[in-house]
């Protein structure tokens, strides 16, 4: 039986304006390491992951290479790929960079560079689900009532039990996600996440129950929360945080 690979693709090309910091948010310190280093470490330590493709703004690649990859001694980084104008363009750059080294049935795990609290168990569930479906979307049920609003006026209240909050990782077999990105690119479609590109081509994306502590760090408040979660040493469901 052929042993299929699992490859991580980590977009970290955002500017992080909401953080209000003098450097991009992925390089802010979290427990003595850049946020993005915590994220990479989870995949570096995982026996499920064969290699990592990191997406960084082109002008930041030398800094990331020196102060993140080399400083932390990461060995699974196959390439640091220049980001694109939008996140979707950045992911496509990463997919093109790995195209010659992966098979269509290999799994690509796409995970936000500033979502550092991923657990090994969640990673395994995402990969396993992607192997036998068109895609695996990590998500958690909405806790709050959601309102549809137009021009400041409430126009609807969707049933809360049908609403889920999308997270990452989002995992797909390479052939599925590459074809979905190609179709979006040729049709000038810009989706809200990678799952939406597969959905629009008719693919069925299965939900992987996520973790409310698997937060994306976009504001100063998120950084405080992430620090507290790391200090606790484990996740709400009892999953151990992957730490240095």
N, C-alpha and C positions, 0 to 999 in steps of 0.2 A: 504494500500500500504506500502511495506517495505521501510523504510528510509535508503538508502545506505550511507555509510560513505565516507569521503574524507580524506586521510592520506598523510601527506607530508614526503618525504624522501629526506634529504639534505646531499649529499656527500660533505664533507669538509676534505678530507684526503690527499689532494695534498701537495707537498713540496714547491711549489712556487719559484723555483730557479730563474726564470726570474725577480722576484721582487728585488733580491739582498739584502734582509734584513736578520737580524740575527735571526728572528723568522718566522714561517710559516705565509704566507700572510693572512690567515683567522683571525689572531689575531692582525694584524696591526690596528691602530686606525683610525677611520673614524668619524669625528665630535664627538670625545669623547667616542666612543664605538668600540669594535672590529668589523671588517667587518662582520664576521659571525653572530654577535649578531644582526646587522641590518637586515640580511637576515631572521634569526629566528623570529625576531619581526614581520615581515610582516605576517608570518603564525600564530604566537601567537595571533595577534590581529584580524585575519580574522574569522568571524563566519562560514565560509565555511569549515574550517579545524578542524577535531576532535582530531587529535594527530600528533606528530612529531617524526620521527626517524632520529637521527643525526649520521652521519658516520664520525668517527674521527680516526686518527692513534692510535693504541692501547696504545702506551706509552704516548699519550697526553690526554687520557680520564680523569685522575684526574685533570689536569690543566683546561681542558674545563669545567668539572663539577663545579669546584670552581669559576673560573674567568669569565665564561660566563653564564652558566645555573643558578647557585645560586646567583651570583652578580646581574644579571638582573631580577631574580625572575620569570623565565619562568616556566609555569605550565603545558604546553601541551607536554613536552618532555616525550614520552613513554619509550624511551631507547636511550642510546648512544652506538652505535655498532662499534666494531673494523673494520677499513678499510682493504682492501685487497691489493694485489700487484698492480693491475691496477684499474682504476675507475670502470670498468665493474664488477670486483670482489667485489668491495666495495658495489655497488648497489645490487648485489646478496646477500651479507651478510645482508643488510638491509631488502630485501624482505623475506629472510628466518626468520629474527627476528620477522617480523610482521605476518607471515603466519598463526599462530594460532589465531590471533585476528581480521582478516579481512575476508570478503567473496569475492568470485571470482568477483562479480559485484561492489565491492567497488572500488573507484578511488584512484590510487596512483599518487601523484604529485611529480615528480622528479625534483629537482631544485638545481643548483650549489650554494654551500655555499658562494662563493665570487661573487655572482650576487645579490647585496643588493637592487637594485632599482625597484623591481617588484611592480606592482600596483595591487590593489584589483580587478579592472575591468579585467585586463589581467588574473589574477588567476581564476576569474569566467568564462571567456570565455574558458579557457583551460579545466576546470572541466566539463563544459556543453558539450563541443565537445567530450571529452573522454567518456562520458556516452552513446553516441549513435554512436560511431565509434570505430575502433580498436585502435586508438591513436590520440593524439593531439600534434602537433609539433609547438611550437612558433618559428617564423622565420620572417625575414624582407627581402625585395628584395635587391639584390646586387646593390650598387650604382656605383661601378667601373667596368670597363671591366676586365674580368678574362682571364688569359692566361694559357694554358697548356704548361709545360716546361719539357724537358728531357735533362739532361746533359748540362744545361745552354742555350739550344736552344728552341725557341718557336715552338711547334708542333701543336697548335690549338688555336682557339678563340671561346669558346662556346657562344651561343646566350645569352646575358645578361638577357633578359626577362624570361628565364627559370631557372635562378639561384637565390637561396634564401640562406641567411645566418642563420644557425640554432642557436637558443638560447635555454634557458630553461625559464619557466617550460615545460617539456614534460610529458604529463599525459596519463594514461592508466587504464583500468579496471585491477584489480589485476591478475585475471586468465590469461589475455592476456600477460601481461608483464612477469609474472613468467614463463609461458610456453616458451616464447621467450628466456629468459635467460637460462632456463634449456637446450633448444636445442643448444644454442651457447656454453654452458659449455661442453655438451657431445660431441660436434663436434669440440671442440678446436677452435672456431671462436671468434676473437676479433674484435668487431665493433667500429666505431668511436663515436657512441652515442647510447642511448637506442632505439630511433626510428629505427635505422638501423637493430636492432635485430628483431623487429616486421616486418619490411619490408621484410626481407629475409625469413620469414615464410609465406609470402603471405598476410600479413595484410595490410589494407589500412589506412594510417596515414593522417589525415586532417591537413591542415595548419591553425594555428591561427595567425593572423597578429600581429607581435610583436611590439617592441618599440626600436628605435635606441638608447635611453638612458638606456635601460636595459642591461648595459654592464657587462662583466665579468672582474673583476679586476685581471690582471695578470702582469702588469708592473707599474712602478712608475707613468707613464703618465696617466694610467687608474685611479689611486687613486686621482690625481689632478682633472680629469674630474668628478669623482663621488662626490667629495667634492663640486664642482661647481654646479652640478645638485641638490644635497641636499639643497644647499644654495638658489637655485631658488625657491624651495618649490613646484614645480609641473613639470609634464612631458611635453614633446613637444606637445602631443595630448590633453593636458589639464587634464590628470589623476593626481590625487594627490599622491605624494610620501607618503608612510607609515612611519611615524617617531615617535620617542619616545615622 
